[in-house]
Amino acid sequence: MATGVSGQVIGQQLRDIYDNFNQKPNPNQAFFVIKSPVTGREYFSGKLVEQKCPECYNDITAIGDSLYAQMNFTDAIDVYHAAFLLNNDRGKVKHRYKAACAWVALGNADHAFDQLNRLVLVGKYDHVYEISTDKCFEPLHKDKRWEPLMNAVKENAKQVQEKLKKEMKEDG
């Protein structure tokens, strides 16, 4: 029997992003399926251990990257989100970045800023030029949250520079 484990709000619509089901004869063995909520296409399936699958992260995000490259932003977001959830709500900087771009493409600034804040505050993202010139984020530039986000990116870059200077002095 399939039961939705988690969902994501897009506009007013709640969409399941993966299903968790038990397979007989061993009901203690849990599996999951990541599928498109729009087409029903199955993208990935695997075994769950305590509702997680961190070893699946790279395979799942590779699918998300492919969907992103195809500009299938709706499914890419769902696949990235499933990868983050299955990996203890952790994601690599490059995947949070793409998820943020996808959210912008779908017109959802709130979810885009959620990903960007995780990217900058947790991931210590420090590429000021990249984020400030990336066309995917242009719609966010007038948002009141953009300037504080950019200040945090600049602070991260400053900390990296200070660390490099300190290491260079110690080495030489």
MARPA-63191 format. One record per residue: chain; residue number from 1; x, y, z of N, C-alpha, C, O in turn. Coordinates in steps of 0.001 Angstrom, whole numbers, plus 500000, padded with zeros to 6 digits. Layout:
! MARPA-63191
> A/NUM/X/Y/Z/X/Y/Z/X/Y/Z/X/Y/Z
...
! end
This chain:
! MARPA-63191
> A/1/500836/498846/500000/500000/500000/500000/500896/501237/500000/501811/501325/500818
> A/2/500656/502181/499114/501484/503384/498997/500892/504501/499842/499682/504725/499843
> A/3/501756/505190/500552/501325/506352/501322/502305/507474/501075/503516/507256/501089
> A/4/501795/508681/500847/502678/509821/500639/503440/510129/501916/502841/510210/502988
> A/5/504733/510299/501818/505565/510565/502986/505758/512053/503171/505741/512547/504298
> A/6/505938/512759/502098/506224/514179/502211/505676/514883/500996/505472/514259/499955
> A/7/505441/516140/501109/504951/516912/499984/505584/518280/499986/506299/518659/500913
> A/8/505310/519001/498946/505898/520312/498784/504810/521212/498227/504099/520811/497306
> A/9/504662/522414/498758/503628/523308/498278/504171/524121/497124/505187/524804/497245
> A/10/503482/524036/496009/503785/524866/494843/502487/525583/494533/501502/524964/494130
> A/11/502494/526900/494726/501249/527634/494626/500335/527127/495733/500737/527120/496896
> A/12/499143/526710/495411/498211/526177/496388/498168/524652/496356/497454/524036/497147
> A/13/498918/524048/495458/498828/522612/495239/499868/521858/496063/501052/522193/496024
> A/14/499431/520845/496806/500345/519988/497555/500645/518780/496690/499728/518107/496218
> A/15/501912/518503/496480/502300/517407/495599/503188/516441/496357/504127/516858/497036
> A/16/502900/515158/496248/503763/514149/496848/505045/514078/496050/505015/514155/494822
> A/17/506173/513931/496727/507438/513836/496018/508030/512454/496047/508853/512118/495196
> A/18/507638/511652/496994/508034/510258/496933/507067/509429/497757/506431/509919/498691
> A/19/506974/508181/497394/506085/507269/498094/506904/506281/498877/507982/505867/498449
> A/20/506395/505908/500014/507040/504910/500864/506076/503733/500946/504897/503907/501252
> A/21/506567/502572/500680/505688/501409/500764/506448/500209/501272/507663/500104/501099
> A/22/505727/499309/501897/506310/498067/502377/506041/496972/501356/504962/496909/500767
> A/23/507002/496136/501159/506873/495063/500197/506883/493738/500952/507761/493503/501783
> A/24/505923/492883/500671/505875/491571/501317/506911/490668/500684/507215/490877/499509
> A/25/507475/489690/501353/507052/489150/502635/507703/489826/503834/507374/489464/504964
> A/26/508597/490777/503659/509273/491414/504782/508731/492834/504957/509247/493763/504336
> A/27/507704/493020/505789/507105/494348/505926/508018/495353/506623/507722/496548/506617
> A/28/509127/494897/507226/510051/495824/507872/511021/496465/506885/511700/497432/507229
> A/29/511093/495946/505681/511977/496498/504658/511228/497601/503916/510226/497325/503257
> A/30/511689/498820/504009/511015/499957/503382/511713/500343/502088/512939/500290/501988
> A/31/510928/500727/501116/511424/501182/499830/510813/502549/499547/509814/502927/500158
> A/32/511405/503276/498636/510826/504540/498212/510906/504633/496695/511719/503976/496045
> A/33/510034/505471/496160/509992/505730/494723/509900/507237/494549/509071/507891/495182
> A/34/510743/507785/493699/510655/509201/493350/510062/509247/491956/510591/508658/491013
> A/35/508946/509964/491847/508274/510029/490556/507741/511433/490307/507568/512235/491225
> A/36/507490/511695/489043/506939/512985/488658/505494/513072/489119/504696/512181/488825
> A/37/505147/514137/489839/503749/514292/490231/502865/514676/489046/501642/514543/489106
> A/38/503484/515147/487982/502731/515569/486803/502479/514390/485867/501345/514150/485452
> A/39/503536/513662/485540/503408/512581/484555/503339/511198/485188/502919/510240/484539
> A/40/503748/511086/486446/503798/509786/487099/505040/508984/486739/505210/507857/487203
> A/41/505902/509558/485917/507124/508860/485504/508002/508593/486727/508245/509487/487538
> A/42/508467/507363/486845/509335/506981/487949/510770/507351/487600/511284/506964/486550
> A/43/511413/508106/488494/512790/508528/488278/513804/507689/489044/514916/507466/488565
> A/44/513425/507221/490234/514384/506506/491071/513630/505721/492128/512563/506134/492581
> A/45/514190/504594/492513/513651/503848/493643/514815/503249/494415/515884/503007/493855
> A/46/514603/503015/495690/515662/502458/496517/515151/502027/497866/513956/502118/498146
> A/47/516047/501561/498695/515721/501085/500038/515930/502212/501045/516884/502985/500954
> A/48/515032/502281/501987/515141/503244/503075/515707/502570/504315/515388/501418/504609
> A/49/516531/503283/505024/517003/502870/506338/516651/504006/507278/517215/505096/507185
> A/50/515710/503749/508190/515226/504781/509106/514759/506027/508356/515075/507153/508740
> A/51/514012/505810/507296/513427/506867/506460/514462/507721/505732/514147/508829/505298
> A/52/515673/507232/505594/516749/507974/504924/517455/507079/503918/517345/505853/503964
> A/53/518184/507721/503003/519011/507001/502036/520142/507929/501575/520177/508319/500408
> A/54/521070/508288/502479/522148/509205/502102/523026/508673/500973/523563/509456/500190
> A/55/523179/507352/500879/524015/506797/499811/523361/506945/498438/524014/506724/497418
> A/56/522092/507314/498402/521385/507526/497129/521566/508944/496595/521204/509224/495452
> A/57/522123/509841/497412/522150/511269/497089/522736/511564/495705/522108/512271/494917
> A/58/523902/511048/495398/524548/511371/494121/523749/510875/492930/523642/511576/491924
> A/59/523184/509676/493027/522375/509149/491923/521106/509972/491725/520713/510259/490595
> A/60/520475/510345/492823/519235/511122/492726/519507/512523/492190/518774/513009/491328
> A/61/520548/513172/492690/520831/514536/492216/521318/514540/490769/521151/515543/490076
> A/62/521911/513452/490297/522271/513364/488878/521007/513405/488021/521003/513998/486942
> A/63/519955/512784/488494/518669/512837/487793/518127/514263/487843/517641/514785/486840
> A/64/518212/514888/489019/517775/516281/489147/518553/517201/488217/517974/518100/487606
> A/65/519864/516982/488104/520694/517791/487200/520249/517622/485746/520205/518587/484983
> A/66/519922/516392/485378/519462/516122/484014/518128/516819/483744/517946/517422/482686
> A/67/517211/516740/484682/515920/517408/484529/516096/518918/484469/515422/519596/483694
> A/68/516998/519439/485282/517285/520877/485284/517831/521309/483916/517419/522335/483374
> A/69/518760/520521/483364/519347/520835/482056/518287/520812/480958/518395/521537/479969
> A/70/517271/519984/481133/516171/519904/480165/515123/520995/480414/514112/521071/479715
> A/71/515378/521828/481411/514475/522899/481820/513133/522368/482321/512117/523060/482247
> A/72/513137/521139/482829/511967/520562/483480/512099/520909/484961/512401/520053/485792
> A/73/511865/522184/485268/512130/522704/486598/511215/522119/487670/511646/521927/488808
> A/74/509977/521837/487331/509043/521283/488305/509538/519936/488815/509610/519720/490025
> A/75/509878/519033/487909/510364/517722/488332/511762/517823/488954/512073/517095/489896
> A/76/512604/518723/488432/513943/518891/489005/513848/519281/490472/514566/518734/491309
> A/77/512969/520218/490786/512792/520648/492172/512349/519480/493037/512873/519280/494133
> A/78/511398/518718/492555/510906/517584/493338/511999/516549/493572/512099/515990/494664
> A/79/512808/516293/492567/513884/515309/492705/514955/515835/493660/515422/515100/494530
> A/80/515349/517104/493503/516327/517681/494439/515785/517636/495869/516498/517267/496802
> A/81/514528/518011/496025/513930/518033/497364/513942/516636/497989/514259/516480/499168
> A/82/513601/515638/497200/513640/514260/497705/515061/513884/498105/515268/513254/499142
> A/83/516039/514267/497289/517452/513965/497612/517848/514617/498925/518517/513992/499747
> A/84/517441/515869/499136/517771/516560/500377/517118/515844/501572/517773/515589/502582
> A/85/515836/515527/501446/515126/514859/502535/515752/513513/502881/515930/513181/504053
> A/86/516078/512752/501861/516646/511425/502081/518076/511485/502610/518610/510483/503087
> A/87/518690/512656/502525/520064/512866/502991/520075/513724/504261/520939/514584/504431
> A/88/519117/513484/505139/519036/514217/506414/518891/515717/506214/519439/516503/506986
> A/89/518156/516119/505180/517906/517525/504832/519188/518281/504502/519273/519495/504686
> A/90/520177/517547/504014/521428/518175/503589/521549/518086/502078/521092/517127/501457
> A/91/522172/519106/501498/522399/519117/500059/523687/519831/499733/524136/520706/500474
> A/92/524272/519452/498626/525492/520124/498177/525140/521510/497658/524025/521762/497201
> A/93/526117/522395/497742/525928/523779/497325/525416/523856/495885/524476/524601/495606
> A/94/526018/523099/494974/525610/523186/493573/524163/522756/493363/523505/523252/492449
> A/95/523657/521849/494186/522274/521409/494032/521300/522400/494655/520215/522624/494119
> A/96/521678/522991/495772/520839/524048/496359/520766/525240/495399/519717/525869/495261
> A/97/521890/525545/494736/521957/526649/493771/520986/526395/492619/520202/527271/492254
> A/98/521044/525189/492050/520151/524855/490937/518695/524824/491384/517811/525254/490643
> A/99/518440/524322/492581/517071/524318/493094/516551/525750/493221/515398/526024/492889
> A/100/517394/526656/493697/516996/528067/493803/516685/528645/492425/515678/529332/492253
> A/101/517536/528375/491454/517282/528865/490085/515969/528316/489541/515203/529036/488900
> A/102/515717/527040/489800/514484/526416/489325/513261/527072/489974/512250/527308/489313
> A/103/513365/527362/491266/512250/528033/491931/512000/529413/491323/510850/529816/491147
> A/104/513072/530136/491002/512903/531444/490365/512215/531275/489014/511303/532031/488680
> A/105/512647/530291/488242/512045/530041/486928/510547/529751/487043/509773/530072/486142
> A/106/510151/529144/488155/508736/528845/488379/508002/529982/489092/506814/529874/489394
> A/107/508725/531074/489357/508103/532264/489928/507870/532213/491425/507002/532923/491933
> A/108/508622/531393/492143/508436/531290/493579/509679/531811/494306/510613/531063/494595
> A/109/509659/533101/494589/510807/533748/495235/511016/533248/496665/512156/533138/497117
> A/110/509941/532946/497374/510091/532483/498763/510901/531198/498840/511827/531094/499644
> A/111/510558/530220/498010/511308/528966/498014/512724/529170/497472/513662/528509/497918
> A/112/512876/530079/496517/514218/530380/495993/515091/530947/497114/516239/530533/497274
> A/113/514556/531885/497885/515338/532463/498978/515609/531437/500073/516656/531482/500719
> A/114/514678/530516/500286/514935/529451/501255/516177/528663/500844/517053/528409/501672
> A/115/516256/528278/499576/517424/527538/499086/518681/528408/499134/519748/527937/499530
> A/116/518558/529663/498735/519719/530561/498740/520241/530798/500154/521452/530848/500367
> A/117/519349/530942/501104/519785/531138/502489/520520/529910/503010/521520/530041/503717
> A/118/520040/528734/502671/520753/527516/503073/522124/527469/502402/523121/527097/503022
> A/119/522156/527841/501166/523386/527858/500377/524413/528811/500987/525589/528469/501108
> A/120/523968/529993/501366/524875/531037/501854/525176/530887/503343/526333/530977/503754
> A/121/524154/530660/504144/524356/530636/505595/524909/529308/506099/525729/529288/507016
> A/122/524474/528210/505516/524952/526894/505953/526125/526440/505091/527140/525974/505608
> A/123/525980/526580/503765/527018/526133/502836/528181/527105/502699/529180/526794/502051
> A/124/528055/528286/503310/529106/529319/503283/529517/529686/501855/530692/529916/501569
> A/125/528516/529733/500965/528747/530095/499574/529399/531472/499507/528966/532399/500192
> A/126/530457/531611/498670/531230/532857/498658/531537/533398/497261/532429/534233/497109
> A/127/530827/532944/496259/531097/533366/494874/530244/534592/494518/529197/534477/493880
> A/128/530712/535743/494940/529968/536993/494787/529659/537271/493320/528514/537560/492972
> A/129/530652/537188/492473/530437/537510/491059/529430/536551/490418/528532/536981/489694
> A/130/529580/535272/490682/528690/534275/490065/527226/534532/490402/526382/534602/489509
> A/131/526930/534671/491679/525526/534820/492085/524958/536185/491689/523775/536301/491368
> A/132/525801/537211/491714/525299/538554/491400/525091/538776/489909/524348/539678/489521
> A/133/525735/537971/489064/525578/538150/487615/524770/537040/486949/524479/537123/485755
> A/134/524409/536015/487693/523636/534907/487117/522243/535409/486744/521497/535894/487595
> A/135/521907/535286/485473/520627/535790/484975/519428/535114/485632/518347/535699/485698
> A/136/519608/533907/486110/518459/533226/486720/517989/533958/487975/516823/533841/488353
> A/137/518872/534704/488621/518488/535396/489851/518083/536857/489632/517726/537537/490594
> A/138/518128/537350/488408/517757/538746/488150/516375/539112/488699/516215/540213/489226
> A/139/515367/538231/488596/514059/538600/489165/514083/538841/490675/513158/539448/491217
> A/140/515114/538379/491350/515198/538553/492804/515914/539840/493210/515847/540239/494372
> A/141/516589/540484/492283/517428/541641/492617/516658/542787/493268/517236/543536/494056
> A/142/515389/542941/492966/514608/544037/493550/513915/543630/494847/513298/544461/495513
> A/143/514014/542379/495194/513409/541876/496432/514222/542386/497621/515451/542434/497557
> A/144/513553/542761/498690/514241/543309/499872/515183/542296/500509/516072/542681/501269
> A/145/515012/541021/500220/515876/539983/500794/517187/539816/500025/518109/539165/500515
> A/146/517280/540400/498819/518459/540202/497983/519705/540851/498589/520754/540212/498676
> A/147/519600/542109/499007/520776/542818/499527/521364/542146/500771/522580/541965/500833
> A/148/520545/541765/501772/521129/541047/502917/521773/539719/502506/522795/539322/503065
> A/149/521181/539046/501543/521769/537792/501061/523134/538066/500434/524099/537352/500705
> A/150/523214/539090/499603/524484/539434/498958/525517/539875/499993/526703/539580/499847
> A/151/525081/540572/501023/526013/540963/502086/526586/539727/502780/527764/539698/503138
> A/152/525754/538720/502965/526236/537478/503585/527220/536759/502670/528204/536197/503150
> A/153/526972/536766/501353/527910/536156/500396/529240/536896/500447/530301/536272/500456
> A/154/529187/538213/500479/530407/539026/500552/531172/538756/501849/532402/538700/501849
> A/155/530449/538590/502937/531094/538279/504216/531777/536908/504149/532883/536735/504661
> A/156/531112/535939/503517/531729/534618/503341/533011/534730/502523/534019/534104/502851
> A/157/532972/535528/501458/534157/535720/500612/535274/536394/501399/536444/536037/501259
> A/158/534912/537361/502220/535904/538061/503053/536571/537083/504023/537786/537128/504215
> A/159/535785/536209/504628/536334/535230/505564/537284/534263/504866/538311/533882/505428
> A/160/536941/533864/503634/537821/532977/502871/539138/533682/502576/540203/533077/502706
> A/161/539083/534945/502182/540286/535718/501879/541163/535872/503126/542383/535724/503058
> A/162/540541/536164/504241/541290/536315/505488/541972/535002/505885/543112/535006/506350
> A/163/541286/533906/505704/541855/532594/506015/543047/532297/505105/544070/531789/505564
> A/164/542912/532613/503815/544016/532395/502877/545223/533256/503228/546356/532779/503183
> A/165/544995/534507/503575/546089/535398/503976/546816/534863/505209/548046/534872/505270
> A/166/546044/534400/506187/546612/533856/507393/547452/532610/507082/548552/532456/507614
> A/167/546942/531732/506229/547679/530517/505860/548952/530861/505098/549973/530198/505280
> A/168/548914/531878/504252/550086/532278/503489/551163/532838/504428/552351/532580/504232
> A/169/550753/533594/505434/551720/534125/506403/552359/533014/507201/553555/533055/507488
> A/170/551552/532006/507567/552079/530877/508345/553037/530034/507528/553989/529473/508069
> A/171/552790/529938/506211/553635/529127/505333/554904/529852/504928/555889/529220/504545
> A/172/554886/531144/505009/556013/531715/504430/556731/532847/504846/557717/533221/504210
! end
